[in-house]
Amino acid sequence: MSTETEILSEVEALKVKVSDTRTLYREVCALLFFTFGITPTANKLYQYVRRGSMNVPTEEVGKFWDDLRHRARVDIERPDLPDPVKAIAAEAIAALWRQATEAARDELAVARLQYEQEAEQARAGRDAAERAVVGMHAAAEQHRADLECARAETDAMREELEAERRAHAGTLATIQQMQRQLEEASRQQQSLQEGFAAEVAKAREAAEAANERAAGAERRALREIEQERQARARADAAVDAARAKLAEVETSGRELAVQHAAKATRLEIDAHQGKLALEAAARARDGFARRVADLEQELASCRQEVSRHQAEAQTLRALVERLTPAHEVGLAARRAGRRKAEPTDS
């Protein structure tokens, strides 16, 4: 802190304490002369105080010098002493007072130098504390950045989990569709089996009718041999055709049964694979859920670390605020001691 800055600070403190303008000018005169060793003038006083007109600092400077000369003059009120002795004694006392004043000024300079060193140390401590606070802020910013990264990773994991859920829903829909197709194939197989049974019944009825016709023709053939032979030939041909038709219907039914059985087997295999895929998706979903839980725990840990660093930064700020008033209190105490050491009126 420079001398000019310290003078301005002291004058501002006096302005708060002293309301009377003339008294304030006298206090500033004493402050400049006794504390800082500066010869007070009207212009300097007005530059620092800036109250009232220019006549007021001029008058107060004059009163200050008159009072100072009165204090420097020592009168010996002893009528029994000769005037030369009184003069020599007065000069000796004045010289002692001047020497005491010079010694006080030297002590003041030493005290001021010591105060400036202490103030420099305090400023160095404050700068170190501010650097520590800046470091804490940087660490807090880094933790915030890490927290943002963790949040981004959590959001990405949640999006992946949501995609897995949608894929799982698609798999379920596919399995349900396969189950409906399997049921439809089962109904078609049942319908084909029922149709095959009806065809077989019809073929049996046709065979029975052919047999009956053959028996009639055979009886008619006994009456007429030629007609019997012709009728028998027609009956045999009809029976062969009916048997061929029956064999064809039975073969077609067996082929349809085999085809539907193979299709049903494939549908069952697809359904089993869909179930396996569903179980794998469920396991992947559980893994993603555990990962999200771990990330949430890391997020809570980062928040606690940021809170701890903020508390340390607040503690450092409070320490800096306590250090600065302590030096101001020490300065006020030393100035009060110097005022008590100044000589009073004789």
C-alpha positions as CSV (number, residue, x, y, z in Angstrom):
1,M,0.0,0.0,0.0
2,S,1.5,3.4,-1.0
3,T,1.7,6.4,1.4
4,E,-0.9,8.4,-0.7
5,T,-3.4,5.5,-0.5
6,E,-2.8,5.1,3.3
7,I,-3.4,8.9,3.8
8,L,-6.7,8.7,1.8
9,S,-7.8,5.7,3.8
10,E,-7.0,7.5,7.1
11,V,-8.8,10.7,6.0
12,E,-11.9,8.7,5.0
13,A,-11.9,7.1,8.5
14,L,-11.6,10.6,10.1
15,K,-14.5,11.8,7.9
16,V,-16.7,9.0,9.4
17,K,-15.7,9.8,13.0
18,V,-15.6,13.7,12.9
19,S,-18.6,15.6,11.7
20,D,-17.3,19.2,12.4
21,T,-15.5,20.6,9.4
22,R,-12.9,22.7,11.3
23,T,-12.1,19.8,13.7
24,L,-11.7,17.5,10.7
25,Y,-9.2,19.9,9.1
26,R,-7.2,20.1,12.4
27,E,-7.2,16.3,12.7
28,V,-5.9,15.9,9.1
29,C,-3.2,18.5,9.9
30,A,-2.0,16.5,12.8
31,L,-2.2,13.3,10.8
32,L,-0.1,14.6,7.9
33,F,2.6,16.2,10.2
34,F,2.9,13.7,13.1
35,T,2.0,10.4,11.3
36,F,3.4,10.8,7.8
37,G,6.0,13.7,8.3
38,I,4.3,15.9,5.6
39,T,4.1,19.7,6.0
40,P,0.4,20.5,5.9
41,T,-0.8,23.3,3.6
42,A,-4.2,24.7,2.8
43,N,-4.2,23.2,-0.7
44,K,-3.3,19.8,0.5
45,L,-5.9,19.9,3.2
46,Y,-8.6,20.9,0.8
47,Q,-7.6,18.2,-1.7
48,Y,-7.9,15.5,1.0
49,V,-11.0,16.8,2.9
50,R,-13.0,18.9,0.2
51,R,-15.4,20.4,2.7
52,G,-16.3,24.1,3.2
53,S,-14.5,27.0,1.5
54,M,-10.8,27.5,1.1
55,N,-10.8,30.0,4.0
56,V,-11.5,27.1,6.5
57,P,-8.3,25.1,5.7
58,T,-6.2,28.3,5.6
59,E,-7.4,29.3,9.0
60,E,-7.0,25.9,10.5
61,V,-3.4,25.6,9.2
62,G,-2.5,28.9,10.8
63,K,-4.0,27.7,14.1
64,F,-2.1,24.5,13.8
65,W,1.2,26.2,13.4
66,D,0.4,28.7,16.2
67,D,-0.4,25.8,18.5
68,L,2.7,23.9,17.5
69,R,4.9,27.0,18.2
70,H,3.2,27.4,21.6
71,R,4.0,23.8,22.4
72,A,7.6,24.2,21.3
73,R,8.0,27.3,23.6
74,V,8.8,26.5,27.2
75,D,8.3,29.2,29.9
76,I,10.0,29.0,33.2
77,E,7.8,30.6,35.8
78,R,10.4,31.0,38.6
79,P,10.7,34.7,39.7
80,D,13.9,33.9,41.7
81,L,15.8,32.9,38.6
82,P,17.6,35.4,36.4
83,D,16.2,36.0,32.9
84,P,19.4,34.5,31.2
85,V,19.0,31.3,33.2
86,K,15.3,31.2,32.4
87,A,16.1,31.5,28.7
88,I,18.8,28.8,28.8
89,A,16.5,26.5,30.6
90,A,13.7,27.1,28.2
91,E,16.0,26.5,25.2
92,A,17.3,23.3,26.9
93,I,13.7,22.0,27.5
94,A,12.7,22.9,23.9
95,A,15.8,21.1,22.6
96,L,14.8,18.0,24.6
97,W,11.3,18.2,23.3
98,R,12.6,18.5,19.7
99,Q,14.9,15.5,20.3
100,A,12.0,13.5,21.7
101,T,10.0,14.5,18.6
102,E,12.7,13.3,16.3
103,A,13.1,10.1,18.2
104,A,9.3,9.6,18.0
105,R,9.5,10.2,14.2
106,D,12.3,7.7,13.9
107,E,10.3,5.1,15.8
108,L,7.3,5.9,13.7
109,A,9.4,5.3,10.5
110,V,10.6,2.0,11.9
111,A,7.0,1.0,12.9
112,R,5.7,2.1,9.4
113,L,8.4,0.0,7.8
114,Q,7.5,-3.0,10.0
115,Y,3.8,-2.5,9.2
116,E,4.5,-2.4,5.5
117,Q,6.5,-5.7,5.8
118,E,3.6,-7.2,7.7
119,A,1.2,-5.9,5.2
120,E,3.3,-7.3,2.4
121,Q,3.3,-10.7,4.1
122,A,-0.5,-10.5,4.6
123,R,-0.9,-9.6,0.9
124,A,1.3,-12.6,0.0
125,G,-0.8,-14.8,2.2
126,R,-4.0,-13.4,0.6
127,D,-2.6,-14.0,-2.9
128,A,-1.7,-17.6,-1.9
129,A,-5.2,-18.0,-0.6
130,E,-6.7,-16.6,-3.7
131,R,-4.6,-18.9,-5.8
132,A,-5.8,-21.8,-3.7
133,V,-9.4,-20.6,-4.2
134,V,-8.7,-20.4,-8.0
135,G,-7.3,-24.0,-7.9
136,M,-10.4,-25.1,-6.0
137,H,-12.6,-23.5,-8.6
138,A,-10.6,-25.2,-11.4
139,A,-11.0,-28.6,-9.6
140,A,-14.7,-27.9,-9.1
141,E,-15.0,-27.1,-12.9
142,Q,-13.2,-30.3,-13.7
143,H,-15.6,-32.3,-11.5
144,R,-18.5,-30.5,-13.2
145,A,-17.1,-31.6,-16.6
146,D,-16.6,-35.1,-15.3
147,L,-20.2,-35.0,-14.0
148,E,-21.5,-33.8,-17.4
149,C,-19.6,-36.7,-19.1
150,A,-21.1,-39.2,-16.6
151,R,-24.5,-37.7,-17.3
152,A,-23.9,-38.0,-21.1
153,E,-22.8,-41.7,-20.7
154,T,-25.9,-42.3,-18.5
155,D,-28.2,-40.8,-21.2
156,A,-26.5,-42.9,-23.9
157,M,-26.9,-46.0,-21.8
158,R,-30.6,-45.1,-21.2
159,E,-31.0,-44.7,-24.9
160,E,-29.4,-48.0,-25.6
161,L,-31.7,-49.6,-22.9
162,E,-34.7,-48.0,-24.6
163,A,-33.6,-49.4,-28.0
164,E,-33.2,-52.8,-26.4
165,R,-36.7,-52.5,-24.9
166,R,-38.1,-51.6,-28.3
167,A,-36.2,-54.6,-29.9
168,H,-37.5,-56.8,-27.1
169,A,-41.1,-55.6,-27.9
170,G,-40.5,-56.3,-31.6
171,T,-39.3,-59.8,-30.7
172,L,-42.4,-60.4,-28.6
173,A,-44.6,-59.2,-31.5
174,T,-42.7,-61.6,-33.9
175,I,-43.2,-64.5,-31.5
176,Q,-46.9,-63.7,-31.1
177,Q,-47.2,-63.6,-34.9
178,M,-45.4,-67.0,-35.1
179,Q,-47.8,-68.4,-32.5
180,R,-50.8,-67.1,-34.5
181,Q,-49.3,-68.7,-37.7
182,L,-48.8,-72.0,-35.8
183,E,-52.4,-72.0,-34.6
184,E,-53.6,-71.2,-38.2
185,A,-51.5,-74.1,-39.6
186,S,-52.9,-76.4,-36.9
187,R,-56.4,-75.4,-37.9
188,Q,-55.6,-76.0,-41.6
189,Q,-54.1,-79.4,-40.7
190,Q,-57.3,-80.2,-38.8
191,S,-59.4,-79.1,-41.8
192,L,-57.3,-81.2,-44.2
193,Q,-57.6,-84.3,-41.9
194,E,-61.4,-83.8,-41.8
195,G,-61.5,-83.5,-45.6
196,F,-59.3,-86.6,-46.0
197,A,-61.6,-88.6,-43.8
198,A,-64.6,-87.4,-45.8
199,E,-62.9,-88.4,-49.1
200,V,-62.1,-91.8,-47.6
201,A,-65.7,-92.3,-46.5
202,K,-66.9,-91.3,-50.0
203,A,-64.5,-93.7,-51.6
204,R,-65.6,-96.5,-49.3
205,E,-69.3,-95.7,-50.1
206,A,-68.4,-95.7,-53.8
207,A,-66.6,-99.1,-53.4
208,E,-69.5,-100.5,-51.6
209,A,-71.9,-99.3,-54.3
210,A,-69.6,-100.7,-57.0
211,N,-69.5,-104.0,-55.2
212,E,-73.3,-104.0,-55.1
213,R,-73.4,-103.2,-58.7
214,A,-70.9,-106.0,-59.5
215,A,-73.0,-108.5,-57.5
216,G,-76.1,-107.5,-59.5
217,A,-74.3,-107.8,-62.7
218,E,-72.9,-111.1,-61.6
219,R,-76.4,-112.4,-60.9
220,R,-77.6,-111.0,-64.3
221,A,-74.6,-112.7,-65.9
222,L,-75.9,-116.1,-64.7
223,R,-79.0,-115.4,-66.8
224,E,-77.2,-114.2,-69.8
225,I,-73.6,-115.2,-70.2
226,E,-72.7,-112.7,-72.8
227,Q,-74.3,-109.9,-71.0
228,E,-72.7,-111.2,-67.8
229,R,-69.3,-111.0,-69.3
230,Q,-69.8,-107.5,-70.6
231,A,-71.3,-106.4,-67.3
232,R,-68.5,-108.1,-65.4
233,A,-66.0,-106.3,-67.6
234,R,-67.7,-103.0,-66.9
235,A,-67.9,-103.8,-63.2
236,D,-64.2,-104.8,-63.0
237,A,-63.3,-101.6,-64.8
238,A,-65.4,-99.5,-62.3
239,V,-63.8,-101.3,-59.4
240,D,-60.3,-100.7,-60.7
241,A,-61.1,-97.1,-61.3
242,A,-62.6,-96.8,-57.8
243,R,-59.5,-98.5,-56.2
244,A,-57.2,-96.2,-58.2
245,K,-59.2,-93.2,-57.0
246,L,-59.0,-94.5,-53.4
247,A,-55.2,-95.0,-53.6
248,E,-54.8,-91.6,-55.1
249,V,-56.8,-89.9,-52.4
250,E,-54.9,-91.9,-49.7
251,T,-51.5,-90.9,-51.2
252,S,-52.6,-87.2,-51.4
253,G,-53.8,-87.3,-47.8
254,R,-50.5,-88.8,-46.6
255,E,-48.4,-86.2,-48.5
256,L,-50.5,-83.3,-47.0
257,A,-50.1,-84.8,-43.6
258,V,-46.3,-85.0,-44.0
259,Q,-46.2,-81.4,-45.3
260,H,-48.2,-80.0,-42.4
261,A,-46.2,-82.0,-39.9
262,A,-42.9,-80.5,-41.4
263,K,-44.4,-77.0,-41.3
264,A,-45.5,-77.4,-37.7
265,T,-42.0,-78.6,-36.8
266,R,-40.4,-75.6,-38.4
267,L,-42.9,-73.2,-36.6
268,E,-42.0,-74.9,-33.3
269,I,-38.3,-74.5,-34.0
270,D,-38.8,-70.8,-34.8
271,A,-40.8,-70.3,-31.7
272,H,-38.1,-71.9,-29.6
273,Q,-35.4,-69.6,-31.2
274,G,-37.6,-66.6,-30.5
275,K,-37.9,-67.6,-26.9
276,L,-34.0,-67.9,-26.7
277,A,-33.7,-64.4,-28.2
278,L,-36.2,-63.0,-25.7
279,E,-34.2,-64.5,-22.8
280,A,-30.9,-63.0,-24.2
281,A,-32.6,-59.6,-24.6
282,A,-33.8,-59.8,-20.9
283,R,-30.3,-60.6,-19.7
284,A,-28.9,-57.7,-21.7
285,R,-31.5,-55.4,-20.3
286,D,-30.6,-56.5,-16.7
287,G,-26.9,-55.8,-17.5
288,F,-27.8,-52.3,-18.8
289,A,-29.8,-51.7,-15.6
290,R,-26.9,-52.6,-13.4
291,R,-24.6,-50.3,-15.5
292,V,-27.1,-47.4,-15.1
293,A,-27.1,-48.1,-11.3
294,D,-23.3,-48.0,-11.2
295,L,-23.2,-44.7,-13.1
296,E,-25.8,-43.2,-10.8
297,Q,-23.6,-44.1,-7.8
298,E,-20.6,-42.5,-9.5
299,L,-22.7,-39.4,-10.2
300,A,-23.7,-39.2,-6.5
301,S,-20.0,-39.5,-5.5
302,C,-19.0,-36.7,-7.9
303,R,-21.7,-34.5,-6.4
304,Q,-20.4,-35.1,-2.9
305,E,-16.8,-34.3,-4.1
306,V,-18.0,-31.0,-5.7
307,S,-19.9,-30.0,-2.4
308,R,-16.7,-30.7,-0.4
309,H,-14.6,-28.5,-2.7
310,Q,-17.2,-25.7,-2.5
311,A,-17.1,-25.9,1.3
312,E,-13.3,-25.7,1.3
313,A,-13.4,-22.7,-1.0
314,Q,-15.9,-20.9,1.4
315,T,-13.6,-21.7,4.3
316,L,-10.6,-20.1,2.5
317,R,-12.7,-17.0,1.7
318,A,-13.7,-16.6,5.3
319,L,-10.0,-17.0,6.3
320,V,-9.0,-14.2,3.9
321,E,-11.8,-12.0,5.3
322,R,-10.6,-12.6,8.9
323,L,-6.9,-11.8,8.0
324,T,-7.6,-8.3,6.5
325,P,-9.5,-6.8,9.5
326,A,-6.8,-8.2,11.9
327,H,-4.1,-6.0,10.4
328,E,-6.4,-3.0,10.3
329,V,-7.0,-3.5,14.1
330,G,-3.3,-3.8,14.8
331,L,-2.6,-0.5,12.8
332,A,-5.3,1.4,14.8
333,A,-3.8,0.1,18.1
334,R,-0.3,1.3,17.1
335,R,-1.6,4.7,16.1
336,A,-3.4,5.1,19.4
337,G,-0.2,4.3,21.2
338,R,1.7,6.9,19.2
339,R,-0.9,9.6,20.0
340,K,-0.5,8.8,23.7
341,A,3.3,9.2,23.4
342,E,3.0,12.8,21.9
343,P,3.8,15.7,24.3
344,T,1.0,17.7,25.9
345,D,0.7,21.5,26.5
346,S,3.1,22.7,29.2
